[in-house]
Amino acid sequence: MPQSPYLEDQSTPRFVLPQSPGRRTRSALREEALAHAPGKPVLMLRPAPVKVRAALGSAIAYTVTHILVEQDGNGPYTVRWEPGWLVHRL
């Protein structure tokens, strides 16, 4: 059965903060995610509340096609580039 074209782009890496303390900080994860941006140039934002699928987070940067979303809700801290059409500002 063919897959829907609306499924999440599986090539977008997820940057997750490890559980052991002292290994990597949030700012280090942000810098790594910014270095692996899917397009150039990257424009920084003031953190803005957004909703990606059913999860809440904060948009911190964007390119022409993707938005960098950080999530620190019910799980570990993550920073991920999401396609712009999946991100809705609250």
N, CA, C and O of each residue as an XYZ file, in Angstrom:
360
protein
N       0.853     -1.170      0.000
C       0.000      0.000      0.000
C       0.898      1.232      0.000
O       1.836      1.303      0.795
N       0.633      2.212     -0.878
C       1.482      3.412     -0.904
C       1.283      4.271      0.330
O       0.192      4.332      0.898
N       2.359      4.934      0.735
C       2.290      5.800      1.901
C       1.727      7.154      1.516
O       1.895      7.616      0.388
N       1.066      7.773      2.457
C       0.510      9.097      2.242
C       1.631     10.114      2.129
O       2.610     10.020      2.870
N       1.522     11.101      1.211
C       2.571     12.124      1.127
C       2.558     13.077      2.304
O       3.460     13.904      2.437
N       1.544     12.978      3.169
C       1.426     13.883      4.300
C       2.088     13.355      5.565
O       2.011     13.995      6.614
N       2.733     12.207      5.482
C       3.423     11.672      6.649
C       4.654     12.501      6.941
O       5.181     13.195      6.072
N       5.091     12.416      8.150
C       6.258     13.165      8.613
C       7.484     12.815      7.793
O       7.696     11.656      7.437
N       8.293     13.826      7.495
C       9.536     13.630      6.790
C      10.497     12.874      7.707
O      10.950     13.423      8.711
N      10.807     11.635      7.375
C      11.612     10.783      8.237
C      13.088     11.157      8.206
O      13.858     10.678      9.038
N      13.502     12.008      7.258
C      14.916     12.361      7.166
C      15.302     13.476      8.136
O      16.487     13.775      8.277
N      14.332     14.097      8.805
C      14.625     15.179      9.738
C      15.125     14.597     11.052
O      14.382     13.879     11.721
N      16.379     14.888     11.446
C      16.895     14.315     12.698
C      16.277     14.976     13.919
O      15.914     16.152     13.888
N      16.165     14.216     14.980
C      15.660     14.725     16.250
C      16.834     14.823     17.210
O      17.605     13.876     17.364
N      16.962     15.965     17.845
C      18.038     16.194     18.785
C      17.440     16.113     20.185
O      16.630     16.958     20.565
N      17.840     15.091     20.958
C      17.261     14.825     22.271
C      18.324     15.007     23.332
O      19.457     14.553     23.174
N      17.955     15.672     24.411
C      18.866     15.866     25.529
C      19.029     14.543     26.275
O      18.031     13.975     26.717
N      20.248     14.035     26.429
C      20.459     12.789     27.169
C      20.045     12.939     28.630
O      20.064     14.040     29.180
N      19.671     11.825     29.251
C      19.211     11.841     30.629
C      20.348     12.027     31.629
O      20.127     12.550     32.721
N      21.553     11.611     31.274
C      22.659     11.757     32.216
C      23.116     13.216     32.251
O      23.334     13.814     31.197
N      23.264     13.794     33.438
C      23.616     15.210     33.546
C      25.047     15.483     33.104
O      25.922     14.624     33.214
N      25.268     16.696     32.600
C      26.607     17.123     32.265
C      27.090     16.737     30.889
O      28.193     17.133     30.512
N      26.332     15.987     30.119
C      26.820     15.559     28.813
C      26.613     16.633     27.759
O      27.569     17.036     27.096
N      25.369     17.109     27.591
C      25.100     18.143     26.609
C      24.025     19.072     27.144
O      23.047     18.627     27.745
N      24.209     20.339     26.924
C      23.254     21.322     27.409
C      22.229     21.639     26.327
O      22.384     21.263     25.165
N      21.181     22.338     26.741
C      20.148     22.734     25.787
C      20.717     23.630     24.706
O      20.368     23.495     23.533
N      21.592     24.547     25.098
C      22.175     25.451     24.099
C      23.042     24.680     23.104
O      23.097     25.039     21.928
N      23.716     23.632     23.558
C      24.510     22.810     22.644
C      23.615     22.080     21.655
O      23.962     21.955     20.480
N      22.468     21.599     22.118
C      21.526     20.940     21.208
C      20.974     21.922     20.189
O      20.831     21.585     19.014
N      20.661     23.146     20.635
C      20.165     24.172     19.704
C      21.217     24.475     18.637
O      20.902     24.546     17.449
N      22.466     24.652     19.068
C      23.536     24.963     18.123
C      23.726     23.828     17.117
O      23.944     24.078     15.932
N      23.642     22.584     17.588
C      23.785     21.444     16.686
C      22.634     21.404     15.681
O      22.847     21.142     14.498
N      21.420     21.662     16.153
C      20.259     21.675     15.264
C      20.376     22.802     14.237
O      20.044     22.612     13.067
N      20.847     23.972     14.671
C      21.025     25.093     13.746
C      22.085     24.780     12.692
O      21.971     25.214     11.545
N      23.107     24.033     13.076
C      24.155     23.662     12.130
C      23.651     22.680     11.083
O      24.202     22.609      9.984
N      22.600     21.915     11.414
C      22.044     20.922     10.500
C      20.724     21.403      9.895
O      19.835     20.592      9.630
N      20.590     22.685      9.678
C      19.355     23.258      9.121
C      19.107     22.712      7.717
O      20.047     22.561      6.936
N      17.829     22.412      7.388
C      17.509     21.868      6.072
C      17.592     22.897      4.953
O      17.501     22.520      3.785
N      17.757     24.151      5.252
C      17.878     25.185      4.231
C      18.638     26.371      4.798
O      18.775     26.507      6.014
N      19.123     27.211      3.934
C      19.831     28.408      4.379
C      19.114     29.593      3.776
O      18.572     29.428      2.683
N      19.054     30.729      4.349
C      19.588     31.115      5.651
C      18.635     30.761      6.782
O      17.448     30.520      6.566
N      19.178     30.735      7.985
C      18.395     30.480      9.188
C      18.111     31.824      9.855
O      19.027     32.610     10.093
N      16.847     32.080     10.153
C      16.458     33.309     10.835
C      16.003     32.955     12.245
O      15.173     32.065     12.431
N      16.550     33.654     13.237
C      16.205     33.390     14.630
C      14.948     34.159     15.014
O      14.692     35.250     14.503
N      14.170     33.580     15.917
C      12.942     34.184     16.428
C      13.011     34.310     17.938
O      13.804     33.635     18.594
N      12.163     35.189     18.488
C      11.903     35.089     19.919
C      11.054     33.834     20.071
O      10.209     33.580     19.212
N      11.235     33.036     21.121
C      10.429     31.816     21.262
C       8.937     32.141     21.208
O       8.438     32.973     21.966
N       8.238     31.464     20.293
C       6.809     31.673     20.117
C       6.092     30.337     20.322
O       6.546     29.315     19.808
N       4.979     30.327     21.064
C       4.254     29.066     21.277
C       3.644     28.554     19.980
O       2.999     29.301     19.244
N       3.857     27.265     19.710
C       3.333     26.628     18.506
C       2.783     25.251     18.837
O       3.043     24.697     19.905
N       2.020     24.714     17.899
C       1.506     23.357     18.016
C       1.957     22.590     16.782
O       1.736     23.028     15.653
N       2.596     21.433     17.006
C       3.038     20.555     15.932
C       2.310     19.239     16.129
O       2.530     18.533     17.113
N       1.435     18.917     15.177
C       0.536     17.766     15.320
C      -0.256     17.965     16.617
O      -1.040     18.911     16.698
N      -0.085     17.124     17.621
C      -0.815     17.288     18.882
C       0.095     17.773     20.002
O      -0.351     17.896     21.143
N       1.348     18.049     19.705
C       2.322     18.439     20.728
C       2.526     19.950     20.729
O       2.506     20.594     19.680
N       2.720     20.498     21.915
C       2.996     21.924     22.061
C       4.492     22.140     22.195
O       5.203     21.289     22.729
N       4.965     23.269     21.714
C       6.380     23.595     21.803
C       6.601     25.064     21.544
O       5.662     25.859     21.573
N       7.853     25.428     21.288
C       8.216     26.814     20.997
C       9.033     26.854     19.719
O       9.992     26.100     19.557
N       8.643     27.744     18.810
C       9.413     27.954     17.583
C      10.557     28.907     17.915
O      10.333     29.974     18.488
N      11.790     28.522     17.553
C      12.943     29.362     17.896
C      13.719     29.837     16.679
O      14.517     30.768     16.791
N      13.505     29.220     15.509
C      14.181     29.645     14.284
C      13.413     29.080     13.092
O      12.589     28.177     13.237
N      13.699     29.631     11.911
C      13.049     29.095     10.723
C      13.890     29.312      9.473
O      14.752     30.189      9.418
N      13.607     28.477      8.466
C      14.150     28.651      7.127
C      12.949     28.846      6.207
O      11.826     29.012      6.685
N      13.168     28.828      4.916
C      12.070     29.005      3.976
C      11.051     27.871      4.105
O       9.852     28.108      3.959
N      11.502     26.656      4.372
C      10.602     25.500      4.375
C      10.371     24.865      5.741
O       9.380     24.155      5.914
N      11.243     25.091      6.712
C      11.158     24.403      7.997
C      11.216     25.380      9.169
O      11.688     26.510      9.043
N      10.715     24.903     10.320
C      10.726     25.680     11.560
C      11.385     24.829     12.642
O      11.065     23.649     12.785
N      12.296     25.420     13.398
C      12.971     24.723     14.492
C      12.103     24.837     15.739
O      11.867     25.933     16.247
N      11.628     23.686     16.227
C      10.710     23.640     17.357
C      11.394     22.923     18.512
O      11.940     21.832     18.346
N      11.357     23.561     19.704
C      11.867     22.896     20.904
C      10.679     22.485     21.758
O       9.720     23.238     21.923
N      10.763     21.267     22.299
C       9.697     20.730     23.140
C      10.293     20.261     24.449
O      11.305     19.561     24.476
N       9.649     20.659     25.533
C      10.132     20.300     26.863
C       8.951     19.909     27.734
O       8.948     20.172     28.937
N       7.962     19.288     27.140
C       6.725     18.988     27.853
C       6.817     17.757     28.725
O       7.486     17.765     29.758
N       6.153     16.711     28.312
C       6.025     15.504     29.126
C       7.190     14.541     28.954
O       7.267     13.551     29.682
N       8.080     14.790     28.040
C       9.194     13.887     27.815
C      10.513     14.611     27.927
O      10.589     15.686     28.523
N      11.559     14.027     27.355
C      12.863     14.702     27.392
C      12.851     15.933     26.487
O      12.025     16.041     25.581
N      13.756     16.839     26.737
C      13.890     18.045     25.927
C      14.316     17.650     24.521
O      15.288     16.913     24.356
N      13.599     18.131     23.501
C      13.950     17.848     22.117
C      13.938     19.128     21.303
O      13.196     20.067     21.591
N      14.773     19.142     20.285
C      14.822     20.233     19.319
C      14.757     19.569     17.951
O      15.545     18.672     17.653
N      13.808     20.015     17.113
C      13.618     19.334     15.838
C      13.162     20.303     14.760
O      12.350     21.192     15.016
N      13.690     20.127     13.550
C      13.220     20.882     12.390
C      11.942     20.230     11.894
O      11.932     19.039     11.583
N      10.874     20.993     11.817
C       9.584     20.501     11.348
C       9.204     21.225     10.066
O       9.497     22.412      9.923
N       8.554     20.533      9.126
C       8.065     21.231      7.933
C       7.104     22.343      8.332
O       6.282     22.166      9.231
N       7.207     23.471      7.676
C       6.423     24.643      8.043
C       4.923     24.426      8.021
O       4.205     25.039      8.811
N       4.429     23.562      7.129
C       2.985     23.366      7.037
C       2.428     22.558      8.209
O       1.213     22.507      8.395
N       3.293     21.930      9.000
C       2.830     21.176     10.172
C       2.787     22.023     11.441
O       2.206     21.608     12.444
N       3.392     23.196     11.403
C       3.524     24.031     12.601
C       2.466     25.128     12.566
O       2.345     25.864     11.588
N       1.699     25.222     13.661
C       0.643     26.234     13.767
C       0.895     27.089     14.992
O       1.069     26.571     16.095
N       0.915     28.406     14.797
C       1.152     29.331     15.906
C      -0.084     29.404     16.792
O      -1.210     29.419     16.295
N       0.127     29.450     18.101
C      -0.996     29.539     19.045
C      -1.309     30.973     19.395
O      -2.224     31.232     20.176
